[in-house]
Amino acid sequence: LVFCGIRLPRTPAPAPAVNLAGLACDPSLLHALWTAPPSDTPRKLMDFWAEMWAFWAEIMDFWAETLQFWAEITDFCAETLQFWAEITDFWAEMLQFRAEITDFWAETLQFWAEITDFCAETLQFWAEVMDFWAEIKNFWAEMLIFRAEVTDFWAEIKDFWAEIDPIVTVVFQSPPRLIFFEDKFKTRFVVSENGHTLSIPRLRMEDAGTYSVNINRKTFTFTLQVFSRCF
């Protein structure tokens, strides 16, 4: 019979007969039994089981080391996952920050767009105001031109009437006879005795204008300019 590489006898050897009653009375027999060599088969079985226990101990140590290794691998993977979780949280915060920055810049651009539209509307308003003032200036310029034309027209009319109706008519006789166009001219103008000189005493600004006189049936026209100061 072979068991795990060990050949066992088919029938075990009979154990030696021991007289238990004589052990106490025969010390030599007890000594011989105590010092008798053990059987070879039980020793081999003990060695086999010792080797098996050693083998299993090694197996258990191997599995213990393997489990320790896998525990370290698991811890490493856990730390790696923790690291990637922190990296993921970091990128999530970065993306959140980027989203907030994007929203901030969007609001800023919206604000500047509104400011630009407001400035454009303001410039448009001031452009319309300037156009309005330009129209007013043109209107007043046209009014001044019209007034100047009217003034020139009335000046021409006054000159025309001055030529038609002289302020004074001098008829040479002894003494010369003076015929004034209006009574106010009689008090404002003085003619010399011979009728050749016309003078205006106490000259005033409103005396400026165009005058004509009729002397001996001849009409003479002159323009009187009055200045407030001497240059």
VOBA-1610 file (N, C-alpha, C; in pm, whole numbers, padded with zeros to 5 digits, always signed):
BEGIN
Leu+00086-00119+00000Leu+00000+00000+00000Leu+00089+00124+00000Val+00064+00210-00097Val+00142+00334-00109Val+00051+00450-00073Phe+00094+00538+00020Phe+00016+00654+00063Phe+00110+00774+00065Cys+00086+00865-00035Cys+00168+00987-00043Cys+00315+00951-00054Gly+00345+00857-00137Gly+00485+00825-00161Gly+00548+00738-00054Ile+00472+00697+00041Ile+00527+00614+00150Ile+00462+00476+00141Arg+00543+00378+00129Arg+00493+00239+00121Arg+00463+00190+00262Leu+00339+00150+00280Leu+00295+00101+00409Leu+00277-00051+00403Pro+00304-00117+00512Pro+00282-00264+00512Pro+00134-00292+00508Arg+00103-00403+00442Arg-00038-00439+00430Arg-00097-00473+00566Thr-00024-00540+00644Thr-00074-00576+00778Thr+00024-00523+00878Pro-00022-00446+00969Pro+00071-00391+01066Pro+00129-00501+01153Ala+00251-00477+01195Ala+00317-00578+01281Ala+00248-00584+01414Pro+00232-00699+01468Pro+00165-00709+01597Pro+00247-00645+01705Ala+00177-00572+01787Ala+00245-00506+01898Ala+00294-00610+01997Pro+00410-00584+02054Pro+00463-00682+02150Pro+00372-00692+02271Ala+00358-00811+02313Ala+00272-00835+02430Ala+00342-00785+02554Val+00270-00709+02622Val+00326-00649+02743Val+00240-00695+02860Asn+00307-00745+02955Asn+00238-00786+03078Asn+00236-00667+03169Leu+00119-00603+03169Leu+00109-00482+03249Leu+00124-00511+03396Ala+00089-00631+03434Ala+00102-00664+03576Ala+00246-00681+03617Gly+00329-00725+03516Gly+00469-00747+03551Gly+00555-00626+03537Leu+00500-00511+03484Leu+00582-00391+03468Leu+00625-00336+03603Ala+00540-00351+03695Ala+00574-00295+03824Ala+00677-00379+03899Cys+00680-00506+03864Cys+00772-00593+03936Cys+00899-00620+03862Asp+00903-00586+03734Asp+01023-00614+03653Asp+01071-00483+03595Pro+01162-00415+03660Pro+01211-00288+03607Pro+01291-00304+03479Ser+01356-00412+03462Ser+01435-00431+03339Ser+01346-00436+03217Leu+01231-00498+03234Leu+01139-00505+03120Leu+01086-00365+03086Leu+01057-00288+03191Leu+01011-00150+03165Leu+01118-00067+03098His+01243-00087+03141His+01354-00015+03079His+01372-00056+02936Ala+01358-00189+02913Ala+01374-00237+02775Ala+01262-00182+02688Leu+01142-00173+02742Leu+01029-00119+02664Leu+01046+00030+02636Trp+01104+00094+02738Trp+01123+00240+02721Trp+01230+00271+02622Thr+01334+00193+02626Thr+01448+00217+02537Thr+01440+00140+02409Ala+01333+00070+02381Ala+01322-00006+02257Ala+01307+00092+02142Pro+01366+00061+02028Pro+01354+00151+01912Pro+01210+00156+01863Pro+01163+00275+01825Pro+01025+00286+01777Pro+01010+00223+01640Ser+00889+00197+01607Ser+00861+00138+01477Ser+00891+00240+01367Asp+00932+00197+01250Asp+00970+00286+01139Asp+00848+00351+01075Thr+00738+00283+01068Thr+00619+00337+01001Thr+00562+00457+01073Pro+00538+00455+01202Pro+00487+00575+01267Pro+00581+00694+01255Arg+00711+00666+01255Arg+00807+00776+01241Arg+00793+00841+01105Lys+00777+00757+01001Lys+00761+00813+00868Lys+00630+00890+00857Leu+00526+00839+00920Leu+00400+00912+00919Leu+00414+01047+00989Met+00484+01048+01100Met+00505+01172+01172Met+00585+01270+01088Asp+00690+01215+01021Asp+00769+01303+00933Asp+00683+01357+00819Phe+00602+01267+00763Phe+00514+01309+00653Phe+00420+01420+00697Trp+00356+01397+00812Trp+00264+01499+00861Trp+00338+01626+00901Ala+00458+01611+00951Ala+00537+01730+00982Ala+00568+01809+00856Glu+00606+01731+00748Glu+00632+01798+00621Glu+00505+01862+00567Met+00391+01790+00582Met+00264+01845+00534Met+00230+01973+00610Trp+00249+01968+00744Trp+00222+02088+00822Trp+00318+02201+00784Ala+00442+02166+00758Ala+00537+02269+00713Ala+00496+02325+00578Phe+00451+02229+00487Phe+00405+02273+00356Phe+00284+02365+00368Trp+00188+02323+00450Trp+00070+02406+00470Trp+00106+02538+00537Ala+00205+02532+00627Ala+00250+02657+00688Ala+00307+02750+00583Glu+00388+02690+00490Glu+00442+02772+00381Glu+00330+02825+00292Ile+00230+02734+00264Ile+00116+02779+00184Ile+00043+02894+00253Met+00022+02880+00383Met-00046+02985+00458Met+00036+03113+00459Asp+00171+03096+00474Asp+00256+03215+00468Asp+00247+03281+00331Phe+00248+03191+00225Phe+00237+03244+00089Phe+00107+03321+00071Trp-00003+03258+00116Trp-00131+03327+00103Trp-00136+03451+00190Ala-00072+03444+00307Ala-00067+03563+00391Ala+00008+03675+00321Glu+00125+03638+00260Glu+00200+03739+00185Glu+00121+03788+00065Thr+00051+03692-00002Thr-00031+03732-00117Thr-00142+03827-00075Leu-00210+03792+00034Leu-00315+03880+00085Leu-00258+04015+00128Gln-00137+04011+00188Gln-00072+04136+00225Gln-00041+04220+00101Phe+00008+04147-00005Phe+00038+04215-00131Phe-00089+04275-00191Trp-00197+04194-00193Trp-00323+04245-00247Trp-00379+04357-00160Ala-00355+04347-00029Ala-00397+04457+00058Ala-00322+04585+00023Glu-00188+04570-00002Glu-00111+04687-00044Glu-00158+04738-00179Ile-00186+04644-00274Ile-00239+04684-00405Ile-00372+04757-00388Thr-00456+04701-00300Thr-00586+04765-00275Thr-00568+04904-00216Asp-00476+04916-00119Asp-00449+05048-00061Asp-00396+05144-00166Phe-00304+05091-00253Phe-00251+05176-00360Phe-00362+05220-00454Cys-00449+05125-00492Cys-00561+05161-00580Cys-00655+05259-00510Ala-00676+05237-00378Ala-00762+05331-00305Ala-00700+05470-00302Glu-00567+05476-00276Glu-00500+05606-00277Glu-00504+05669-00416Thr-00486+05581-00521Thr-00492+05631-00658Thr-00631+05687-00689Leu-00735+05610-00649Leu-00871+05659-00670Leu-00897+05787-00591Gln-00843+05794-00469Gln-00856+05916-00389Gln-00788+06033-00459Phe-00667+06004-00515Phe-00595+06108-00588Phe-00674+06154-00710Trp-00728+06055-00786Trp-00806+06093-00904Trp-00936+06162-00864Ala-00991+06125-00748Ala-01109+06196-00699Ala-01075+06341-00668Glu-00958+06362-00603Glu-00915+06499-00575Glu-00888+06576-00704Ile-00824+06507-00802Ile-00800+06571-00933Ile-00933+06607-00999Thr-01029+06512-00991Thr-01161+06539-01050Thr-01230+06656-00981Asp-01221+06658-00847Asp-01280+06772-00775Asp-01211+06902-00812Phe-01077+06896-00827Phe-01003+07017-00866Phe-01049+07067-01002Trp-01060+06974-01100Trp-01104+07016-01233Trp-01250+07060-01232Ala-01330+06997-01144Ala-01469+07043-01132Ala-01473+07186-01080Glu-01390+07215-00977Glu-01383+07352-00926Glu-01330+07448-01032Met-01228+07402-01109Met-01174+07486-01216Met-01280+07515-01321Leu-01358+07411-01359Leu-01464+07432-01457Leu-01573+07523-01401Gln-01603+07507-01270Gln-01700+07596-01207Gln-01649+07740-01207Phe-01519+07756-01175Phe-01458+07890-01176Phe-01459+07948-01318Arg-01428+07861-01417Arg-01430+07908-01555Arg-01572+07948-01596Ala-01671+07870-01551Ala-01809+07906-01582Ala-01846+08040-01519Glu-01802+08061-01393Glu-01829+08189-01328Glu-01759+08304-01400Ile-01631+08280-01440Ile-01558+08384-01515Ile-01628+08413-01647Thr-01674+08305-01714Thr-01744+08324-01841Thr-01872+08404-01821Asp-01947+08372-01714Asp-02068+08449-01685Asp-02033+08594-01653Phe-01923+08614-01577Phe-01882+08751-01543Phe-01849+08831-01669Trp-01770+08768-01759Trp-01734+08840-01882Trp-01855+08861-01971Ala-01948+08763-01969Ala-02070+08782-02047Ala-02150+08901-01995Glu-02163+08909-01860Glu-02233+09024-01802Glu-02158+09154-01830Thr-02022+09148-01822Thr-01943+09269-01851Thr-01962+09314-01995Leu-01957+09218-02089Leu-01978+09252-02230Leu-02119+09305-02253Gln-02218+09245-02183Gln-02354+09295-02194Gln-02363+09439-02144Phe-02293+09464-02031Phe-02292+09600-01975Phe-02228+09698-02072Trp-02112+09660-02130Trp-02045+09749-02224Trp-02129+09767-02351Ala-02202+09661-02391Ala-02291+09675-02506Ala-02401+09777-02477Glu-02457+09770-02354Glu-02559+09868-02316Glu-02500+10008-02308Ile-02376+10019-02252Ile-02310+10150-02247Ile-02287+10203-02388Thr-02243+10114-02479Thr-02218+10155-02617Thr-02347+10201-02684Asp-02455+10126-02661Asp-02584+10167-02718Asp-02628+10301-02660Phe-02607+10318-02527Phe-02645+10445-02464Phe-02563+10560-02523Cys-02431+10538-02538Cys-02346+10644-02596Cys-02386+10672-02740Ala-02420+10565-02814Ala-02462+10585-02953Ala-02591+10667-02958Glu-02687+10632-02869Glu-02811+10710-02864Glu-02784+10854-02821Thr-02692+10871-02723Thr-02658+11006-02679Thr-02594+11087-02792Leu-02500+11023-02863Leu-02438+11092-02976Leu-02540+11124-03084Gln-02633+11030-03107Gln-02738+11057-03205Gln-02824+11175-03162Phe-02855+11178-03029Phe-02934+11290-02976Phe-02860+11422-02994Trp-02730+11424-02956Trp-02654+11548-02970Trp-02635+11585-03116Ala-02624+11484-03204Ala-02615+11515-03347Ala-02744+11583-03394Glu-02859+11530-03347Glu-02985+11594-03382Glu-02993+11735-03323Val-02944+11751-03198Val-02944+11885-03137Val-02855+11980-03217Met-02736+11931-03257Met-02646+12015-03335Met-02708+12050-03470Asp-02776+11951-03531Asp-02845+11981-03657Asp-02954+12086-03635Phe-03026+12072-03520Phe-03130+12171-03489Phe-03070+12310-03472Trp-02958+12318-03396Trp-02893+12448-03378Trp-02838+12501-03509Ala-02788+12408-03594Ala-02740+12453-03725Ala-02855+12512-03807Glu-02973+12445-03798Glu-03088+12501-03868Glu-03128+12636-03811Ile-03122+12647-03674Ile-03154+12777-03613Ile-03054+12884-03657Lys-02922+12846-03656Lys-02821+12942-03701Lys-02845+12982-03846Asn-02877+12883-03929Asn-02905+12916-04069Asn-03027+13007-04079Phe-03128+12975-03993Phe-03248+13060-03995Phe-03215+13203-03955Trp-03137+13218-03844Trp-03100+13352-03802Trp-03009+13420-03904Ala-02921+13341-03967Ala-02837+13400-04072Ala-02923+13450-04187Glu-03023+13367-04225Glu-03113+13413-04330Glu-03193+13535-04286Met-03234+13533-04155Met-03306+13650-04105Met-03218+13775-04107Leu-03090+13759-04067Leu-03000+13874-04070Leu-02976+13921-04212Ile-02961+13822-04303Ile-02943+13860-04443Ile-03067+13933-04494Phe-03184+13876-04454Phe-03309+13942-04495Phe-03319+14081-04435Arg-03280+14092-04305Arg-03284+14224-04241Arg-03189+14321-04311Ala-03069+14269-04344Ala-02974+14356-04415Ala-03029+14398-04550Glu-03094+14301-04617Glu-03154+14336-04746Glu-03266+14438-04728Val-03348+14414-04620Val-03455+14510-04595Val-03397+14648-04560Thr-03290+14646-04476Thr-03227+14774-04440Thr-03172+14844-04563Asp-03103+14765-04648Asp-03052+14825-04771Asp-03165+14877-04859Phe-03275+14797-04859Phe-03390+14840-04940Phe-03447+14972-04889Trp-03465+14980-04754Trp-03516+15106-04699Trp-03416+15220-04717Ala-03288+15188-04711Ala-03188+15293-04736Ala-03198+15344-04879Glu-03219+15248-04970Glu-03234+15290-05110Glu-03361+15373-05127Ile-03469+15328-05056Ile-03592+15407-05065Ile-03571+15546-05008Lys-03501+15554-04891Lys-03474+15685-04832Lys-03389+15770-04925Asp-03286+15707-04985Asp-03204+15783-05079Asp-03286+15831-05198Phe-03376+15739-05242Phe-03460+15777-05356Phe-03549+15895-05321Trp-03614+15886-05202Trp-03699+15998-05161Trp-03618+16123-05130Ala-03495+16104-05083Ala-03410+16221-05058Ala-03376+16292-05187Glu-03356+16212-05292Glu-03328+16274-05421Glu-03452+16342-05478Ile-03566+16277-05450Ile-03689+16337-05504Ile-03728+16463-05426Asp-03720+16451-05291Asp-03760+16562-05204Asp-03638+16611-05129Pro-03571+16713-05176Pro-03454+16765-05105Pro-03495+16831-04974Ile-03400+16833-04882Ile-03432+16890-04751Ile-03449+17041-04757Val-03381+17101-04851Val-03392+17246-04861Val-03376+17287-05008Thr-03452+17389-05044Thr-03440+17446-05178Thr-03403+17594-05162Val-03292+17629-05225Val-03241+17765-05212Val-03268+17839-05344Val-03337+17946-05333Val-03362+18031-05450Val-03280+18157-05430Phe-03187+18181-05526Phe-03101+18297-05515Phe-03179+18424-05552Gln-03191+18505-05455Gln-03249+18636-05472Gln-03196+18722-05359Ser-03239+18835-05348Ser-03188+18924-05244Ser-03302+18952-05147Pro-03296+18896-05029Pro-03201+18792-04983Pro-03243+18654-05036Pro-03154+18551-05027Pro-03191+18416-05075Pro-03310+18362-04996Arg-03396+18289-05067Arg-03514+18233-05003Arg-03492+18083-04985Leu-03518+18038-04861Leu-03497+17897-04828Leu-03631+17828-04811Ile-03647+17719-04879Ile-03769+17638-04867Ile-03728+17500-04814Phe-03763+17470-04690Phe-03728+17340-04629Phe-03838+17237-04656Phe-03796+17111-04669Phe-03890+17002-04695Phe-03974+16971-04572Glu-03914+16976-04455Glu-03987+16955-04330Glu-03947+17064-04233Asp-04035+17087-04137Asp-04008+17192-04038Asp-03889+17157-03950Lys-03867+17025-03925Lys-03755+16988-03839Lys-03622+17024-03901Phe-03619+17024-04035Phe-03494+17064-04100Phe-03468+17214-04080Lys-03577+17292-04064Lys-03562+17436-04047Lys-03489+17467-03917Thr-03510+17383-03815Thr-03445+17405-03686Thr-03310+17335-03676Arg-03284+17240-03764Arg-03162+17162-03753Arg-03055+17209-03850Phe-03093+17268-03962Phe-02996+17307-04064Phe-02992+17460-04077Val-02872+17505-04109Val-02851+17649-04128Val-02783+17671-04263Val-02836+17766-04338Val-02779+17799-04469Val-02715+17937-04460Ser-02600+17947-04524Ser-02529+18076-04519Ser-02609+18183-04593Glu-02564+18307-04572Glu-02638+18419-04631Glu-02638+18413-04782Asn-02526+18372-04840Asn-02523+18366-04985Asn-02583+18236-05039Gly-02622+18146-04948Gly-02686+18022-04990Gly-02593+17917-05041His-02463+17933-05019His-02367+17836-05070His-02320+17736-04965Thr-02356+17758-04839Thr-02306+17671-04732Thr-02424+17619-04650Leu-02422+17485-04626Leu-02524+17422-04543Leu-02455+17362-04422Ser-02493+17403-04303Ser-02430+17354-04180Ser-02536+17292-04089Ile-02488+17194-04006Ile-02577+17125-03911Ile-02516+17144-03773Pro-02567+17232-03692Pro-02514+17248-03556Pro-02563+17135-03465Arg-02487+17116-03359Arg-02520+17011-03261Arg-02545+16877-03331Leu-02440+16830-03398Leu-02451+16708-03478Leu-02481+16587-03388Arg-02573+16501-03429Arg-02612+16381-03354Arg-02594+16258-03442Met-02599+16141-03376Met-02577+16017-03450Met-02689+15992-03551Glu-02812+16030-03515Glu-02923+16005-03607Glu-02921+16100-03726Asp-02829+16196-03729Asp-02820+16285-03844Asp-02750+16221-03962Ala-02689+16104-03939Ala-02620+16037-04049Ala-02721+15994-04154Gly-02682+16004-04280Gly-02771+15964-04389Gly-02732+16034-04518Thr-02818+16015-04615Thr-02797+16075-04747Thr-02891+16195-04762Tyr-02835+16306-04804Tyr-02912+16430-04817Tyr-02897+16484-04960Ser-02994+16561-04996Ser-02987+16631-05126Ser-03042+16773-05108Val-02982+16863-05178Val-03026+17003-05175Val-03047+17049-05320Asn-03137+17142-05330Asn-03168+17198-05461Asn-03124+17344-05459Ile-03018+17371-05528Ile-02963+17506-05532Ile-02970+17556-05675Asn-03047+17663-05689Asn-03061+17726-05820Asn-03100+17623-05925Arg-03206+17543-05886Arg-03263+17442-05974Arg-03167+17328-06008Lys-03064+17314-05928Lys-02973+17199-05945Lys-02974+17117-05816Thr-02986+16988-05830Thr-02992+16898-05713Thr-02854+16842-05685Phe-02812+16856-05561Phe-02683+16803-05516Phe-02709+16702-05403Thr-02652+16585-05414Thr-02670+16478-05314Thr-02539+16451-05244Phe-02544+16436-05112Phe-02423+16404-05036Phe-02461+16307-04923Thr-02362+16233-04876Thr-02380+16135-04766Thr-02309+16185-04644Leu-02382+16195-04535Leu-02327+16244-04409Leu-02300+16123-04318Gln-02175+16108-04276Gln-02136+16002-04183Gln-02102+16064-04049Val-02158+16008-03943Val-02136+16059-03807Val-02069+15949-03726Phe-01958+15981-03661Phe-01883+15885-03579Phe-01888+15929-03433Ser-01891+15829-03345Ser-01900+15859-03202Ser-01766+15901-03144Arg-01658+15874-03213Arg-01526+15914-03165Arg-01440+15949-03285Cys-01333+16018-03256Cys-01239+16056-03362Cys-01125+15957-03364Phe-01083+15916-03479Phe-00973+15820-03494Phe-00845+15893-03531
//
